[in-house]
Amino acid sequence: MPTGRITVNEAVSFALLCLIVSLVLLWKFTNPLTVALSVLSMLLYSFVYTPLKRVGPIAVFVGAIPGALPPLLGWVAQLDQFPMRP
């Protein structure tokens, strides 16, 4: 977008396509909690962390949440496949 090679509409369309495909794949191969946490991560990153980067250093602390979610997503995704034993 900064160089003008793609338009804003093309970038938004590609982002939405990636979001839909990724959520469908997660829904098919994991569990609903993984999908919900993925949506939470995307929302926090896109609509909270990114705008806060312009405000100041507080963005680092807010960004730690969506930054820490991918390992949690992996752990939650495998719960159905490998039940924990007491």
DSSP file (Angstrom, degrees, kcal/mol; ACC not computed):
  #  RESIDUE AA STRUCTURE BP1 BP2  ACC     N-H-->O    O-->H-N    N-H-->O    O-->H-N    TCO  KAPPA ALPHA  PHI   PSI    X-CA   Y-CA   Z-CA
    1    1 A M    >         0   0    0      0, 0.0     3,-0.9     0, 0.0     7,-0.1   0.000 360.0 360.0 360.0 -43.4    0.0    0.0    0.0
    2    2 A P  T 3   +     0   0    0      0, 0.0     0, 0.0     0, 0.0     0, 0.0   0.871 360.0  43.1 -61.2 -33.2    2.7    2.6    0.8
    3    3 A T  T 3  S-     0   0    0      3,-0.0     0, 0.0     1,-0.0     0, 0.0   0.567 113.4-118.1 -88.0  -7.3    4.3    2.1   -2.7
    4    4 A G  S <  S+     0   0    0     -3,-0.9     3,-0.1     2,-0.2    -1,-0.0   0.581  78.3 124.2  84.9   9.9    0.9    2.1   -4.4
    5    5 A R  S    S+     0   0    0      1,-0.1     2,-0.3     2,-0.0    -1,-0.0   0.817  78.6  25.5 -74.0 -29.4    1.2   -1.4   -5.8
    6    6 A I  S    S-     0   0    0      4,-0.0    -2,-0.2     3,-0.0     2,-0.1  -0.954  82.3-123.6-131.2 154.9   -2.0   -2.5   -4.1
    7    7 A T     >  -     0   0    0     -2,-0.3     4,-2.1     1,-0.1     5,-0.2  -0.414  28.4-108.8 -89.5 168.7   -5.1   -0.5   -3.1
    8    8 A V  H  > S+     0   0    0      1,-0.2     4,-2.7     2,-0.2     5,-0.2   0.906 120.7  53.6 -62.0 -41.6   -6.7   -0.3    0.3
    9    9 A N  H  > S+     0   0    0      1,-0.2     4,-2.6     2,-0.2    -1,-0.2   0.892 107.9  49.8 -62.2 -40.0   -9.6   -2.4   -0.9
   10   10 A E  H  > S+     0   0    0      2,-0.2     4,-2.4     1,-0.2    -1,-0.2   0.909 112.1  48.1 -64.8 -41.1   -7.3   -5.1   -2.2
   11   11 A A  H  X S+     0   0    0     -4,-2.1     4,-2.4     2,-0.2    -2,-0.2   0.918 113.4  46.5 -65.9 -43.5   -5.4   -5.2    1.1
   12   12 A V  H  X S+     0   0    0     -4,-2.7     4,-2.6     2,-0.2     5,-0.2   0.913 112.3  51.1 -65.1 -42.4   -8.7   -5.4    3.1
   13   13 A S  H  X S+     0   0    0     -4,-2.6     4,-2.3    -5,-0.2    -2,-0.2   0.918 111.6  47.0 -61.2 -43.8  -10.1   -8.1    0.8
   14   14 A F  H  X S+     0   0    0     -4,-2.4     4,-2.5     2,-0.2    -1,-0.2   0.905 111.9  50.7 -65.4 -41.0   -6.9  -10.2    1.2
   15   15 A A  H  X S+     0   0    0     -4,-2.4     4,-2.3     2,-0.2    -2,-0.2   0.912 111.9  47.3 -63.1 -42.9   -7.0   -9.8    5.0
   16   16 A L  H  X S+     0   0    0     -4,-2.6     4,-2.7     2,-0.2     5,-0.2   0.894 110.8  51.8 -66.3 -39.1  -10.6  -10.9    5.1
   17   17 A L  H  X S+     0   0    0     -4,-2.3     4,-2.6    -5,-0.2     5,-0.2   0.934 111.0  47.5 -61.2 -46.1   -9.9  -13.8    2.9
   18   18 A C  H  X S+     0   0    0     -4,-2.5     4,-2.4     1,-0.2    -2,-0.2   0.900 112.1  50.7 -61.9 -40.9   -7.0  -14.9    5.1
   19   19 A L  H  X S+     0   0    0     -4,-2.3     4,-2.4     2,-0.2     5,-0.2   0.943 112.8  44.9 -62.2 -48.7   -9.2  -14.5    8.2
   20   20 A I  H  X S+     0   0    0     -4,-2.7     4,-2.4     1,-0.2     5,-0.2   0.931 114.8  47.2 -63.9 -46.9  -12.1  -16.6    6.8
   21   21 A V  H  X S+     0   0    0     -4,-2.6     4,-2.4    -5,-0.2    -1,-0.2   0.918 113.4  48.8 -62.0 -43.1   -9.8  -19.4    5.5
   22   22 A S  H  X S+     0   0    0     -4,-2.4     4,-2.5    -5,-0.2    -1,-0.2   0.906 112.2  47.6 -66.5 -40.2   -7.9  -19.5    8.8
   23   23 A L  H  X S+     0   0    0     -4,-2.4     4,-2.6     2,-0.2    -1,-0.2   0.890 111.5  50.7 -68.5 -37.6  -11.1  -19.7   11.0
   24   24 A V  H  X S+     0   0    0     -4,-2.4     4,-2.3    -5,-0.2    -2,-0.2   0.926 112.3  47.2 -63.5 -43.7  -12.6  -22.3    8.8
   25   25 A L  H  X S+     0   0    0     -4,-2.4     4,-2.4     2,-0.2     5,-0.2   0.915 113.2  47.9 -64.7 -42.3   -9.5  -24.4    9.0
   26   26 A L  H  X S+     0   0    0     -4,-2.5     4,-2.3     1,-0.2    -2,-0.2   0.920 112.1  49.7 -63.6 -41.7   -9.3  -24.0   12.8
   27   27 A W  H  < S+     0   0    0     -4,-2.6    -2,-0.2     1,-0.2    -1,-0.2   0.897 114.6  45.3 -63.2 -39.8  -12.9  -24.9   13.2
   28   28 A K  H  < S+     0   0    0     -4,-2.3    -2,-0.2    -5,-0.2    -1,-0.2   0.885 125.4  28.0 -71.8 -39.2  -12.5  -28.0   11.0
   29   29 A F  H  < S+     0   0    0     -4,-2.4    -2,-0.2    -5,-0.2    -1,-0.2   0.525 125.5  25.1-108.1  -6.4   -9.3  -29.3   12.6
   30   30 A T  S  < S-     0   0    0     -4,-2.3    -3,-0.1    -5,-0.2    47,-0.1  -0.098  90.4 -76.2-126.6-132.4   -9.3  -28.0   16.2
   31   31 A N    >>  -     0   0    0     -2,-0.1     4,-1.6     1,-0.0     3,-0.5  -0.880  37.0-101.5-136.5 166.0  -12.1  -27.0   18.7
   32   32 A P  H 3> S+     0   0    0      0, 0.0     4,-2.6     0, 0.0     5,-0.2   0.818 117.4  58.7 -60.7 -32.4  -14.4  -24.0   19.2
   33   33 A L  H 3> S+     0   0    0      1,-0.2     4,-2.5     2,-0.2     5,-0.2   0.895 104.5  51.1 -64.9 -38.6  -12.2  -22.6   22.1
   34   34 A T  H <> S+     0   0    0     -3,-0.5     4,-1.9     2,-0.2    -1,-0.2   0.906 111.0  48.6 -63.0 -41.5   -9.2  -22.4   19.7
   35   35 A V  H  X S+     0   0    0     -4,-1.6     4,-2.3     2,-0.2    -2,-0.2   0.931 111.6  49.1 -64.0 -45.5  -11.3  -20.5   17.2
   36   36 A A  H  X S+     0   0    0     -4,-2.6     4,-2.4     1,-0.2    -2,-0.2   0.912 111.9  47.9 -62.4 -43.6  -12.7  -18.1   19.9
   37   37 A L  H  X S+     0   0    0     -4,-2.5     4,-2.4     1,-0.2    -1,-0.2   0.845 109.8  54.0 -66.7 -32.5   -9.2  -17.3   21.2
   38   38 A S  H  X S+     0   0    0     -4,-1.9     4,-2.4     2,-0.2    -2,-0.2   0.910 108.9  47.7 -66.1 -42.4   -7.9  -16.8   17.6
   39   39 A V  H  X S+     0   0    0     -4,-2.3     4,-2.7     2,-0.2    -2,-0.2   0.918 111.5  51.3 -64.5 -42.7  -10.7  -14.2   17.0
   40   40 A L  H  X S+     0   0    0     -4,-2.4     4,-2.7     1,-0.2     5,-0.2   0.920 110.3  49.2 -58.6 -44.7   -9.8  -12.5   20.3
   41   41 A S  H  X S+     0   0    0     -4,-2.4     4,-2.4     1,-0.2     5,-0.2   0.918 111.8  48.4 -61.5 -44.8   -6.1  -12.4   19.4
   42   42 A M  H  X S+     0   0    0     -4,-2.4     4,-2.7     2,-0.2     5,-0.3   0.914 113.1  47.4 -63.1 -43.5   -7.0  -10.9   16.0
   43   43 A L  H  X S+     0   0    0     -4,-2.7     4,-2.6     2,-0.2     5,-0.5   0.925 113.3  47.5 -65.0 -45.0   -9.3   -8.3   17.5
   44   44 A L  H  X>S+     0   0    0     -4,-2.7     5,-3.1    -5,-0.2     4,-1.3   0.918 116.6  43.8 -62.8 -43.0   -6.8   -7.3   20.2
   45   45 A Y  I  <>S+     0   0    0     -4,-2.4     5,-2.0    -5,-0.2    -2,-0.2   0.943 121.5  37.3 -67.7 -47.5   -3.9   -7.0   17.7
   46   46 A S  I  <5S+     0   0    0     -4,-2.7    -2,-0.2    -5,-0.2    -3,-0.2   0.899 129.7  25.0 -74.2 -42.0   -5.8   -5.2   15.0
   47   47 A F  I  <5S+     0   0    0     -4,-2.6    -3,-0.2    -5,-0.3    -1,-0.2   0.520 132.7  25.0-109.9  -6.6   -8.1   -2.9   16.9
   48   48 A V  I  X5S+     0   0    0     -4,-1.3     4,-1.6    -5,-0.5    -3,-0.2   0.691 123.3  37.8-118.2 -58.7   -6.3   -2.3   20.2
   49   49 A Y  I  ><S+     0   0    0     -5,-3.1     4,-1.1     2,-0.2    -4,-0.2   0.945 115.2  51.1 -63.9 -50.4   -2.6   -2.9   19.9
   50   50 A T  H >4<S+     0   0    0     -5,-2.0     3,-0.8    -6,-0.3     4,-0.4   0.920 113.2  43.5 -59.8 -48.1   -2.0   -1.4   16.5
   51   51 A P  H >4 S+     0   0    0      0, 0.0     3,-1.2     0, 0.0     4,-0.4   0.858 109.4  59.1 -65.2 -31.1   -3.8    2.0   17.2
   52   52 A L  H >X S+     0   0    0     -4,-1.6     4,-1.8     1,-0.2     3,-1.0   0.714  86.2  76.9 -70.3 -18.7   -2.1    2.2   20.6
   53   53 A K  T << S+     0   0    0     -4,-1.1    -1,-0.2    -3,-0.8    -3,-0.1   0.805  94.2  51.5 -60.7 -27.0    1.3    2.1   18.9
   54   54 A R  T <4 S+     0   0    0     -3,-1.2    -1,-0.3    -4,-0.4    -2,-0.2   0.717 105.9  56.4 -79.2 -21.3    0.7    5.8   18.0
   55   55 A V  T <4 S-     0   0    0     -3,-1.0    -2,-0.2    -4,-0.4    -1,-0.1   0.930 112.9 -90.5 -79.2 -48.2   -0.1    6.7   21.6
   56   56 A G    ><  -     0   0    0     -4,-1.8     3,-1.7     1,-0.0    -1,-0.3  -0.995  60.4 -34.3 163.4-164.3    3.0    5.6   23.4
   57   57 A P  T >> S+     0   0    0      0, 0.0     3,-1.6     0, 0.0     4,-0.6   0.614 107.7  83.7 -66.6 -13.3    4.8    2.8   25.2
   58   58 A I  H >> S+     0   0    0      1,-0.3     4,-1.9     2,-0.2     3,-0.6   0.781  76.9  73.3 -59.9 -24.4    1.6    1.4   26.8
   59   59 A A  H <> S+     0   0    0     -3,-1.7     4,-3.0    -7,-0.4    -1,-0.3   0.813  86.6  62.5 -59.9 -30.4    1.2   -0.5   23.5
   60   60 A V  H <> S+     0   0    0     -3,-1.6     4,-0.7     2,-0.2    -1,-0.2   0.909 106.0  44.1 -62.4 -41.6    4.0   -2.8   24.4
   61   61 A F  H << S+     0   0    0     -4,-0.6     4,-0.4    -3,-0.6     3,-0.3   0.888 116.1  46.0 -72.2 -38.7    2.1   -4.1   27.5
   62   62 A V  H >< S+     0   0    0     -4,-1.9     3,-1.3     1,-0.2    -2,-0.2   0.895 109.4  56.1 -68.3 -39.8   -1.2   -4.4   25.5
   63   63 A G  H 3X S+     0   0    0     -4,-3.0     4,-1.6     1,-0.3    -1,-0.2   0.674  90.8  74.2 -67.0 -17.3    0.6   -6.1   22.7
   64   64 A A  H 3X S+     0   0    0     -4,-0.7     4,-1.4    -3,-0.3    -1,-0.3   0.810  90.4  58.9 -65.3 -28.1    1.9   -8.8   25.1
   65   65 A I  H X> S+     0   0    0     -3,-1.3     4,-1.1    -4,-0.4     3,-0.7   0.986 110.8  35.9 -69.4 -58.1   -1.5  -10.3   25.2
   66   66 A P  H 34 S+     0   0    0      0, 0.0    -1,-0.2     0, 0.0    -2,-0.2   0.796 116.4  58.3 -66.1 -22.1   -2.0  -11.1   21.5
   67   67 A G  H 3< S+     0   0    0     -4,-1.6    -2,-0.2     1,-0.2    -3,-0.2   0.803 108.7  44.1 -72.1 -28.1    1.7  -11.9   21.4
   68   68 A A  H <X S+     0   0    0     -4,-1.4     4,-1.0    -3,-0.7    -1,-0.2   0.599  95.8  79.3 -90.7 -12.7    1.3  -14.6   24.1
   69   69 A L  H  X S+     0   0    0     -4,-1.1     4,-2.9     1,-0.2     5,-0.2   0.834  75.8  69.9 -70.0 -33.2   -1.8  -16.2   22.6
   70   70 A P  H  > S+     0   0    0      0, 0.0     4,-2.1     0, 0.0    -1,-0.2   0.903 101.4  45.7 -56.2 -43.5   -0.3  -18.3   19.9
   71   71 A P  H  > S+     0   0    0      0, 0.0     4,-2.0     0, 0.0    -2,-0.2   0.901 113.9  50.4 -64.2 -35.8    1.4  -20.8   22.3
   72   72 A L  H  X S+     0   0    0     -4,-1.0     4,-2.9     2,-0.2     5,-0.2   0.898 107.6  53.9 -64.7 -39.7   -1.9  -20.9   24.2
   73   73 A L  H  X S+     0   0    0     -4,-2.9     4,-2.7     1,-0.2    -1,-0.2   0.913 108.1  49.6 -60.7 -42.9   -3.8  -21.6   21.0
   74   74 A G  H  X S+     0   0    0     -4,-2.1     4,-1.4    -5,-0.2    -1,-0.2   0.904 112.5  47.1 -62.4 -41.0   -1.5  -24.5   20.3
   75   75 A W  H  < S+     0   0    0     -4,-2.0     4,-0.5     1,-0.2    -2,-0.2   0.925 114.9  45.6 -66.9 -44.5   -2.0  -26.0   23.7
   76   76 A V  H >< S+     0   0    0     -4,-2.9     3,-1.0     1,-0.2     4,-0.4   0.879 108.8  57.4 -66.2 -37.9   -5.8  -25.5   23.6
   77   77 A A  H 3< S+     0   0    0     -4,-2.7     3,-0.4     1,-0.3     4,-0.3   0.844 107.3  47.0 -63.1 -34.2   -6.0  -27.0   20.1
   78   78 A Q  T >X S+     0   0    0     -4,-1.4     4,-2.2     1,-0.2     3,-0.6   0.536  85.9  91.7 -87.3  -4.8   -4.3  -30.2   21.1
   79   79 A L  T <4 S+     0   0    0     -3,-1.0    -1,-0.2    -4,-0.5    -2,-0.1   0.872  86.2  49.7 -58.7 -38.8   -6.5  -30.7   24.2
   80   80 A D  T 34 S+     0   0    0     -4,-0.4    -1,-0.2    -3,-0.4    -2,-0.1   0.790 113.7  46.4 -70.7 -26.0   -9.1  -32.8   22.3
   81   81 A Q  T <4 S+     0   0    0     -3,-0.6    -2,-0.2    -4,-0.3    -1,-0.2   0.820 123.3  29.2 -86.0 -32.6   -6.4  -35.0   20.8
   82   82 A F  S  < S-     0   0    0     -4,-2.2    -1,-0.3     0, 0.0    -2,-0.1  -0.739  81.3-153.9-131.3  83.2   -4.4  -35.7   23.9
   83   83 A P        -     0   0    0      0, 0.0     2,-0.2     0, 0.0    -3,-0.1  -0.252  24.1-112.1 -60.5 142.6   -6.6  -35.6   27.0
   84   84 A M        -     0   0    0     -5,-0.1    -5,-0.0     2,-0.0     0, 0.0  -0.505  28.5-141.1 -73.6 141.7   -4.8  -34.7   30.2
   85   85 A R              0   0    0     -2,-0.2    -1,-0.0     1,-0.1     0, 0.0  -0.797 360.0 360.0-103.3 147.9   -4.5  -37.5   32.8
   86   86 A P              0   0    0      0, 0.0    -1,-0.1     0, 0.0    -2,-0.0   0.504 360.0 360.0 -68.0 360.0   -4.9  -36.9   36.5
